[in-house]
Amino acid sequence: MPRPRTGTVRRQETRLGTSYGLRFTYRGQELYHHIGGAWEGWTEERVEQERGFIMRQVERGEYVPQRRQSAPLPSDVEMPTFQRFASLVLDRRRRRVSAKTYQDLESRLRTAVDHFGPLRIDEIDSATADDFVDAKLAEREAIGEAAAAGVPLMEEYRDSRTGGRTPGASAPSRTPRSTRCSPRFARC
């Protein structure tokens, strides 16, 4: 019968106090299990109890290794705007996708940039996304009503499938976007 595993308690002095962890072998791998620090209320007695509990889990095969948590972003790092982020995504995808897929992605991002462009990424929440969806649905309704009335919303429309131009009304009924940022992503 193999001898029982005991694990080794590791102590690391930090500026906040002692940090405790447990080093042991599990399924042929050397693992480290962080327990906690003295500033969190961990004492030598409590660490020994936790060591015993973890080692019993290891013996029974019930232990689940800890996952490393990603470090939070430092507070002094500025969050990019959606427009900047969309530019980065589009640039990365340029090398990875076909020309048609790239054009589709660019078209979709251009639509999103018109709405979310100046907002920082962390400012976009479900309410902002719902506003975007509502605006797009209202735009679709307006286009449907204009088509039913026979009054196009644009002066001229280029059909991307055929490359042909479809003449429309003499003047666009849509307000120009001159006050908005250019949809060319980071080129504002």
N, C-alpha and C positions, 0 to 999 in steps of 0.2 A: 504494500500500500504506500503510495507516495506521501511524502510529508506535506502537511497543510501549508498553503501559501500564506504569507504574512504581510507582504508588501513593505515598503520602506517609506516612512514619513519624511518628507523634505521640508525644511524650514528655510525661508528666505527673508532676511531682514530688509525692510523697505522704509521709506521715510514715514509711513503711516503706522508701522509696527511689523509684526511677524506675519508672513504669508505662508499658509500651509498647503501642501500637496502630497499626493501619494504616488509612488513609482512602483510598478509591478509588471509581471509578464502575463499576457492574456492571449491565448491562441497563437503562441509563437512570436508575438510582438511585444516590445517594450513600450508600455503606456505610462502616461502621466495624467493623473486625475487631480485637477485643482479643487481644493476643499474650500478655502476662504481665508480671510485675514483676521487678525486680532481686533481690528477696528470694526469688524462685522460681528463680533461677539464670540469668535472661536477661541477656545482654551485648549490646553494640552489634553485634558480629560475628554472634552467633546470631540477632539480630533481622533483620539484613540477609539472612541465609540464608532465614529464614522468609518475609520479604517477597518474595524471589525465587520461592520455592515457591508462595506464594499467588497471585502475579501470573501464574505459568505456568498454574495452575488456571483463573484468570479468562480467560486468552487461549484456552484449550481449551474453555471453557464448562463445566467440571467443578466449578466452585466452588459450595459449598453455604453460604449465609449462616448465621452463628451465630444460635442462638436465645437470647433472654435468659432467664436462670435467675431464677426467683422468689426473692426474698429469704427467708431462713429466718426463722421466727418468733423474736422476741427471747425470751431465756430468762426474762425477768421477767414475761412475759404468762402469766396463769393460764389453763390449758386448761379449757374448760367441761365440766360433767358431761354424760352422755348425756341426762339428763332435761332440762337446760337447752337443749341442742342440739335435741332433739326438739321442744321448745316453739317454738323459733325456726323450725324447718322447717315445723311445722304452721301457725304464724301466717303465714308467707310464702305457703303454698299456699292458705290460706283465700280469698285474693283471686283466685287463678288457676284454680281448679278448680270443678266443679259441686258441689252439696251432697252428692250420693251419693258422689262420689269423695272428698270431704273426710271424710265419715263413715267410709269404708273406711280411709283413711289414719290417721285418729284411732284406730280400733280396732286396727290393726296396730301403731301406735306405742305404744299403751297396753300391749299384750302385751310389746313389747320393753322398755319403761320398767320394767315389773315386774321384769325380770331385770337390765338394764344400768343402770338409773336412777342410782344413786349413783356409778358409775364415771366417771372422766374419759375423754374421747374417746381420748386416747393410751394408756390402759390396756386398751382393748378390742383383743384380738388374735384370731387364728384359734382358739386354745384356748378362749377365753371364748365365742366364737360357737358352737363345738362343744358346750360345756356347755349353752348355751341350746337348741340343737337337740335334744340328748339329753333335756333336761327336758321339752320340748314333745312329743317322741315318747313319753316315759314317761306324760305326762298323757293323750295320745291313747289309749294302751293301757289306762290305768285307766278312762277313759270307756267304751271298748269292752267291757271286762270287766264294768263296772257295768251297762251296757245289756244285756249277755247274761244277767246274773244277775237282771235286773229291778229293780235298786236304783239309782235315779237319784242322782247326786252333788250335785244342787242341790235346794233346797226347791221352787222354782218357776222355770220357764223361760219366757221370753217369746220367742215365735217372731217374729223381725224381719220375716219375709216376710208373715206373715198378721196380725201384731199381737195374736194370741191368746195366752192364757196356758195353759201346760200344767202341771197340778198334779203334784207329785212327792211325795217322802217328807215326813214331818212335820218332820224336822230335817235340816239339811244335814250331810253327812258330811265336808265340806271344812273345813279349819281356816281361821278368819278371817284376813284380811290386816291386822289392826290394828297389827302391828309393822312393817309396810312403809310406805313412802312412798305417799301418795295417787297413784293413776294419773292424776290431773289435771295431770300434767306439772310445771310450775314452781310449783305451789301447795303445796309441802311446808311 
